[in-house]
Amino acid sequence: MGFFAAFDPVLMGQLATFNVDITAMQGYAFGFVFFWLFNLITAVLVGLVLISPRTKLAKKTRSLQE
């Protein structure tokens, strides 16, 4: 919502290097799908980092704290 409150999709289509003739609803739909996929990819990458095994350095630091 914040992005599209600041940027009009029709104006962004007109300012592109190649002319894109889209309606406002098409721009909002494309933006919704784009931001949804971006957040999905981010969540998957965070999940992969969380389940990855700890390195030797992380294990050593953790044992020193205990």
N, C-alpha and C positions, 0 to 999 in steps of 0.2 A: 504494500500500500504506500509506503513511504517513497519508494522509487517512482511509482507512477503518479504520485502527488507532485513530484518535482519535474518529471519528464513526460511530455505528451508523446505517445507512440506514433501518432500521425506525423508530427513534426520531426521526430527522430527518423522516420522513414523517408521524409523529404530531404533531410540533411545528410543521408548516407551517401557514400561515394558512388553507389549505383542506385538509381531511382527505384524505390520500393513503394508500390501503390497498395497500401493496406488501410483498412478501416480501423477505427479505435478499438472495436471489439476483437478484431483479429490480433491487434497489437497486445491487448490485455491477455488474450488466450495464449499467445506465444510467450509472453513474459511469465505467465503463471506456470506453464510447462517448463520453461527454462529454469526458473527459480526452484521449482519442485525437484527437478533432476539435479540441480546443483546441491541442494540440501541433502538429497538422497546419497549422492556420491560422497559428500562430506561425512555423513553419518556412517557409511560403510568404511571409510578410511579410519575414522575414529575407532570404530569397532575392531578393525584389524590391528590397530596399535594397542588397544587394550588387551587383546587376547594373545598378542605376540609374547614369546618368552622373554624374561628379563635378561639383561646382559650381565656379565660377570661383575662389572663395575657397580651396577645397581644392587646386586646381591651383596657385594662387599660393603657398600654404604649402609644398606639396611641392617646388616648384622652389627655394624659399629654403633648404630643408634640404639639397639636393644641392649 
